[in-house]
Amino acid sequence: MPRVRSRLRPFLLGGVAFFLVLVMILGIPLVVLHFYPVVASDQEVGDGEGPFYMRRTLGPGEPVVTIHLSSDETVALPMEEYLVGVIAGEISPRNDMEALKAMAVAARTFAWERMERDVELCATVHCQVWLSPEERFERWGDQTETYTRRIAEAVEATMGELITYEGQVIQATYHGSCGGQTEESKFVWGWDIPYLQSVACIEEPTVREKRFSFDELDAFLGTSLALMSEDRRSEAIAVLATTDSGRAQSVRVGDSEMAGTSFRSVLGLSSTNVDFDWSDEGLLIKTVGNGHAVGMCQTGAAMMAKEGYGYREILGHYYRGIELVKVY
């Protein structure tokens, strides 16, 4: 018996070695399948309530994206499948195909650049909104299959394409609506980025309104407007300086000065393009646009696509001096 074991040992060791090689070769796909149930791209699966379009394996050179849903929950899946969920969460699938393609390249670039810096990706507006297949079905209902396939077509058409500037992958920031003029990065984040400059946009401005009582403003801003006279109130909160695009760069708040971006954040405003309308009951703040306004305007991109511009032209308009590179 001892001799038999010794003869089998090489075969056992060989089998273990073969298994380890398989794990090393298939490791990434196994991780993907472990975290998220995916099937072949030409199949549909569902729970009786709706179809879902998914991929099974990574394409050549395609990275795995890990989405942090919470502090203890993550989802890992191929980049191109991740993008289907991002586009679903960020823009309407009914947009023209060239707008969907532009969104696919921008979202891929945004994720790639963050992964290069080892920065986590979440599924909210803090990073990029990502919708799971179940969330897509909740939003779209019986149109889920049609919309998902349409988005997947845009992703497939631009597979592996990234936006670069002087050989480096860019920070492809984007926003919902700029109101007719995008913003320079230096006025939002404090540093100048050559490809993130202010450009004109064909979007038609949309005005949003938000009302605040004096007590509400005092609670948010630490002021004492409720105790002031009408004349003093209008002086206590006022725009002191604007950026080249007309947005609030700094705002007087009582006896102090606040950055326009901070003022927007504290009051939960849509943008820093603000106008104040005082009354005896409080303050009506009108804003134009939605978001930080840096980079690609999603509404403007959709309008450019509708007018016949291709996705490369759209991206080249909002990100200056860039080049598209296919990396896989």
Disulfide bonds with the S-S distance in Angstrom:
none
